[in-house]
Amino acid sequence: MNAAETIKNKLSEYIDLIHFDIRDKTGKHIHHRNFDGGLHLSITLVSDGFKDMPLLDRHQLVYKALGSLIKNEIHALSIKTYTSEEWVNQVR
């Protein structure tokens, strides 16, 4: 199983995903002097479970779902979270 599948599976245990997009930005960081490995990722998640949930709580839920992947396999993570209504308005 690759990293994207692992991450999606872990997230799906906590979040009913409508849309999941992951971008690996690690290649932009491998030449940095202090690069010590680990993935640099950007994820976009759409779930109606985020409705009425503050941004901080959404992100904490993502971190909880990913558990030990954070700081081990994942070095940096950019997170965008939307409800389906927010997503439709964002795409327009």
Buried (B, 14 or more C-beta within 10 A) or exposed (E): EEBBEEBBEBBEEBBEEBEBEBEEEBEEBEEEEEEEEBBBBBBBBBBBBBEEBEEEEBBEBBBEBBEEBBEEBBBEBEBBBBBBEBBEEEEE
